């Protein structure tokens, strides 16, 4: 797999704000030279760092771009309010400035909302969507319920995942975190996904208390071309704890013919998926 340390950093100005994008080298032997790049988008309070392992796995298949949105990286926090659609517009504009015309958008947690809104805003850009640990469950759309689920997930994550998550939370700061929390809670992902035209893959860890099985099945089912894969025994930050398995599922998804309505009966490595909550 390509080492992430070889990635290059681009600082892109979009709508007067700074978007940082790290890009891996061209793979030596891509599985499909015609495939667009992967674009990885972080969730609430996070940066690209907890996506690095997944990026390293995907980099052997195609170029990977890791996005740090304004307010979540080292740059000053924006003074203006930014909702989900605003972040989506920033993603679309920043990728356009880099000459990226089509790609597979991969988001985790709140990043799922960002890329879904981006796909609706610019259908030509989104070749495929990968929604990892999507939020917010419409039956659990309160701050208390989400806080309890995140607290429970902390005990299921590895020490390395928790170290990255809480370090990034501290860097983001409480004020910016809370400013982004309300838009996340309000975003109706279950309705938005119905407007997406491209194939959609939902990925969850089998022990994820945030993106639960019923909710993920609903999102995959509401998509026009939706599929679901579960990685047994894994928590919310599944792309860190089981990067190879998640990458294998994403690559397999990109290699399948464009057809929808499937709920994957098996994990990408052929092992039976165990449905857990």
ABEGO torsion letter per residue (X at the ends): XBBAAABBBBBBBBGGBBBBBBBBBBBABBABAABBBBBBBBBBGBBAAAAAAAAAAAAAABBBBBBBBBGABABBBBABBBBAAAAAAAAAAAAAAAGBABBBBBBBEAAAAAAAAAAAABAAABABBBBBGBOBBAAABBAAAAAAAAAAAAAABBAAAAAAAAAAAAAAEAAAAAAAAAAAAABBAAAAAAABABBBBBBBBAABAABBAAAAAAAAAABABBBBBBBBGBBABAAAABAAAAAAAAAAAAABBBBBGBBBABBAAGBBBBBBX
